[in-house]
Amino acid sequence: MIIRNGQVVLRNSVEQADILVENGKIVKVARNIPANGDKEIDVKGKYIFPGLIDMHVHLREPGFERKEDIESGAKAAVKGGFTQICCMPNTNPVTDNKVVVSYIKNRAKEVNLCKIHPIGAITKGSKGEEMAAIAGMKKAGAVAISDDGVAVKNARLMRLAMEYAKGFDIKCLCHCEDKDLVDGGVVHEGLSSTIAGLKGIPRAAEDTIIAREICLAETLDAPVHICHVSTYSGVRMIRDAKRAGIKVTAETCPHYFSVTDEIIRGYDTNTKVNPPIREEVDKQAILQGLKDGTLDCIVTDHAPHHADDKNVEYDLAAFGISGIETSLGFAITYLYKAGVLTLNEIAEKMSYNPAQILGLEGGEIKEGGVADLTIADLDEEWVVDSSKFVSKGKNTPFNGYKLYGVVKYTIVDGEIKYEA
């Protein structure tokens, strides 16, 4: 296949070029590649990104297929421009052993859309009591470990897990939340929670565990990755840790850099997410953290739910936003069009850095590299309409939002897996 006339987003530049793809690899990136009888697609005016990688999604299978399954999640992923996704272990049974890891890998092969990498649990059943079989899960194909959804409360157990993970060259992805400080809170603790009469979650609930994980990483000289950062103080701690040479990486999500907690005042349960959407000072810190490299990755934390999980009182509703089909649109609209990040920096946050952190193939467009590509029209405007989501999860607070950036093709290993 020859992809013609695209604006190719390389590591340090954007250049108009053709891309020749053979046997799942990028053979040549150059202008005016001679025709050779292969399939050609003309993408003039469109931008070609390295295939997007989402290192934090929830696919719900096995066990919660009414919310999402591997097939519906993969369909949503390629529609959103993602060629690789990494799925969290809070399934039923929990992904805490090689059997469940192998099941997910095999289902991904059957679905045959995007690459799906399982993330194993840190502790058995994600109960925080006993370490899971990390070596066996890695051997079966797990790319990281996490108890996402809950923090490992026991600091000694977390230390042992980080030591063990370091020995097996696998990263701990840390959900930072002190449940005692959360104390039943459902939104950010501040003016909006007071106005709405909803119990708040203080920043300290997130920050105390971020601080603990940074301390452990420094003590062990081991890498640690901080999930879905939402606080200005968390960004500050991570920035200071990086300056001190501590091996910490971090991610954030579109709902933390695009809106504030004022969005919860309408009691739409689709705004309920963990960690919660916070205040303007936090949003600005996250934008700055993305700009200066403190925050390495943009992830979706795609958390699809059945309508019944959200169509209840705010306090009882499930936490989570279905975001895999809107993520690129938010990045283009709120980061690129707003002048916060360049296209190269967006590709770095949504492809190159996730690949580097997890040791995945891909993440950049280069000759000899894997032909995972995302082609999008960045000037086409569209309106978020969850009824058109292919994910089973229609739970987004962003219905009616106007975004730029429409995915036209998602190409995995040289094969078109999605075409608008």
N, C-alpha and C positions, 0 to 999 in steps of 0.2 A: 504494500500500500504506500502511496505517496500522498502526503498531506501538503497541500499547496497554499502558499501566500499568507500563512499565519504570522501573527506577531508572537514570536517565541520568547517565553519568559525563562531566561537563563539565570545562572546564579547571580551575575552582576550586571546584566543588561537585558534589554528587550530588543530583539532584532527580527525584521521580516525575513522569513526563510521558509524553505520546504523541508519536510522531514520524510526520509525514506525508512520504512519499517519492513524488516524481513525476519521471519521465524521468531516473532515476539521481541525482537531487539531493535533499537534505533541504530541504523547502519550509517546514516549520513544526515547532517544538518547543514544545509547550504542553500544558496539562491539558485533557482532554475535547474533543479535536478532533472536530467533527461528522462523523458517518458520511456518506460520499459514494458508496457503492456499490462502492468499491474493496475489494481483498483486505484482510482484517484478521487480525493475529495478536496474541493476548493473552499477554504475557510477565510477568504479575504475579509479583512476588517475584524476578524475574531482573534482572540488571544489563546495561545496554547500554553497551559501550565503543566508542570510535572504532575502526574496523577495525585490527587489530594489524598491525604492519609489522616483518618480520624482515629486517634489512639484512645478514645474514651466513649464507647457507646454501650447501650444495653439492648441486647437482642431477645432477651426473655426466654429463649428456648435453650434447654428443656424446662418444662414446668409451668410457664406462664404464657402459653401460645395465644391466649385470647387477647393479650396486650400487643404482642409482636411475635414473629417467628423468624428463623434465619432467612427464609425466602423473602418474606415481606420486607425485612430489614435490609437485605441486600439490594432489593429493587429500589427502595428508598435511597440507599447509599449511592448507587450509580446515577440515579436521577439528580442527586445533589452534587455529582461530580467526584465522588470518592471511589478510588480504585482499590484502596485497602482500608479495612476497619479492624479495630481491636475491641473485643467484647468482654465486658466485666463479668465477674463470676457469680453475681447474686441471682442465680437460677435455682431451680428445684429439681433434682438435687443440686446443691452448690458445686460449682466447678472447683473442687478441691482434690481431685485425683486424676490419674492419667486416662481413666475410662471416659469421663465426661469431656475431657480435653479432646480425646480421639473422636468422640461422637460429634462434637462441634466441627472439627476439621473435616470429617467425612460428609456431614450435611452440607458444608460449604462447597465441597467438590461436586456434590449432586446438583446444587443450585447453580453453580458455575457462572456467577456474575462478577462480583468483586472478590478480592482476597480477604479472607476472614481469619484473624489471628486471635485465639483464645487467651485471656488473661486468667491465670489461676488464683485461687484464694491464698492469703497468707496463713490463715488458721483454718482448722477443720470446721466446716460448716459456717465459716466466718463468725464463729462464736467468741473468738479472742481467748481461747483457753489452751489450745494445743496446736503446734505448728503443723501445717499441711505437708503433704509429700511433694516438696518443691522439686527435687531432682527428677522424680518420675514425671511430673507435669511438664517440666522443661523438655525432657526427652521425647514426650508425646507431641510437643509443638507449642506449648505455652510460651509467650514472648515476654511476660512480666508477671508479677504477683501483686495482688491488691485485695483488701477487704472492703472495696468501695461500697458506700452505703453506711458503713460503720467504721470508726477508727479502732485500731487495736489499743484497748484501754491499758493493758499491762505494759509498762515501758520496758521491763526486762525481756518480755517475750518479743517486743518489737526490736529490741537490740539483737536478740538471737536470730530473728528472721533476717535482719539486714546483714548480719555477719554471714549467715548461710547463703543468702542471695548473692553476696559479693563473691563467695567461693564458686558459685555456679554461673557467674557473669550474667545475672538476670536482675532487672531493676525492681525495687519496691515502689509502687505508685500509691501515695498516701492520701486517704480521705481524712482531712483534718477537722475533727469535731469532738469537743468535750461534751458528752451527753449530759453530765451533771450541770454544766453551764447553760446548755440548751433548755433544760428544765421544761419541756413541753412547748417551747416556742415554735411558731409557725412562719413568722416573717422577721425581717430585720428590726431590731430594737431601736426605735427612733420616733420622730414626729409622726410619720405615717402610721406606725403601729398604734400610737396613742390615739390618733384621730379615728382609726378604723376599729379600735377596741380589740385588737388581736394581740396575743402574747408574743413578745419580741425575743429574738435571738441576738445576744450581744456579739460584737466582733471578737471579743476575747474567747468565745467558744471555739472559733476557728484558729485564732492566733496562738493560743497556748499549745496546741498540738503542732502547728507549723514550727514553733520554737523548739519543741521537744525533738522533732524529726531532724531539724538542722543540728541540734546539739549531738544527737546520736551519729549523724553523718560525719561530723567533725571528729568525734571521739574514735570512730571506727575507720576513718578515712575511706568511707564507703559512699557510693552514689545514692541519692534519694530523689524522687520526683514528687512534687506537691501538686495534687489534683485541684481543679476548679477553684483557683484563687479568686476571692471576692472582696477582700478588705484592703484599704490603703495601708494599714499597718502590716499586713502580711506581705504586700509588695515591698515595703521598706525593709523588712527582715530578710527577705530573699535577696534583695539587692546588696545588703550589707554582707550576707553570707557569701555571695559570689565574689565580692571584692576581697573577702578574706581567704579566698581560694577553696572554700568548702564545695564539695561536689553535689550541688543542688541544681535541679532543673524544675521548671514549673509551667503550668498551663492555665488558661482562662477560657471563658465561653462567651459567645456573642451577647447573651442577655446581661452580662456584667459590664460590657463596654458600650452598650447602646441605650439602655434605659435606667431609670432609678426606681426606688421603692415607692414613689408616688403612684406607680402603676397598680399597687395592691389596694388602693382606696376604693376601687369599684367592686371589690370582693370576688373578682373572677378567679376561680380556683386554679385556672391555668397559669396564673402568676406565681403559684406556690411551688418553690423549687429549693433544693438543698445543695449548697448553702444558699441563703436567700439573696434576692436582688437588694442591693444596698443603696447608699445615698450618693449624691453628686460628687462628694469628695472621694469616695471610693471609685466611682466610674472614671474620674479624671486620673486617679493614680494608676488604674489599670491601663488606660490609654497610654500614659507615660511609660509604664512598665513594658508594654508591647513595643513602644518606640525605642526605648533604650536597651532592649534585650534582656531585661530582668525576667520577663515572661517569655518563654521559649516557644510555646505552642498555643494555637487556637484549636480547641476541641469543641464538640457539640454537647457532651454529656447527654446524648440522645436518650431520653427516658420516656418511651411510649407507654401510654396507659389506655385501658378501655374507658369508654365514656362513663361507665358506672363508678369508676374510681375517682372521677372528678366531679360528677353531678351530685354532690353532697355538700354539707356545711363546710366552710373553709377549714375549720379545725380538724375535720375528719378526712379531708381530701388527701389523696396521695401526692407526694412531692414529685415534681419532674416536668420537663418540657420536651416535646417532640421537636427536635431541631435539625435533623440531618439534611432535610430538603431546603432549609432556609439559610444555612450557615454561610455559604459562599456569598449569597446576596447581602447578608449583613456585613461581611468583611469588605466587600466592594463598596457598599453604600456608606458605612460608618467609619471605615478606615481609609480606603483608597480615595474615594470621591471627596472625603472630608480632609484629605491631605495629611493624615496621620502616618500611614505607611505607604511605601511604594509597592508596585506589583511584585518586585523581587522579594521584598520583605514579607508580603503576604504568602508568596510561594514558600518562603523559608519557614514561616510559622505553621503552615498548613500541609507541608509536604517534607521538606528537607530535614528540619529539626526532629519531627516525630520519627522519621526513618533512622536518623543518627542515634537518638535516645534509645530506641528499641532494637537497633541492629537489623533493620529491615532493608531488603533490596529496594532500590528506587529512591525517590525524593528529589531527583533533578533530571533535567533533559541533557543528555550527553551521548556522543557516539559510543556505541558499545553497551550502553545502558539498557535497562528493561523498558519496553515500549508501553509504559503506563502514562496516559495523557488525558488531560481534561481540557476541553475546548469550550470557550464561553464567549458570548457577546456581552461586553461590559457596559454598553450604552443602551441596551434594551431594558426598559422598565417593566416591572410586573407587580402584581398585587398578591399578597399572601392570602390564600384561600385554602384552609385546612381540609375542606371537602374534596379537594383535588390531590391531597397527599396520597402517595401509594403506600406509605407506612400505615399500619393499623392504628397507630397513635395519632389522633387528630388534635391532641392537647397542646395548643400553642396560644399564647396571649397576644400574638402578633397578627391575627386576622385583620385584613384591611390595610396593613402597612405596605407602603410602596418601596420597592427595592430595585436596585440595578444589578445586572449580572445574571444572565440566563445560560445555563449549561446546554450546549448544543450536541456535544458528543462526549461520552466517557469510554476510553479505550483501555482495555486491560490485556497485557501481554500481546499487544498488536491486534486484538480483536475488538470490534465495536460492540460494547455491551449495552450502551444506551444511546439513542439518537432522538433528539427532540422532534 
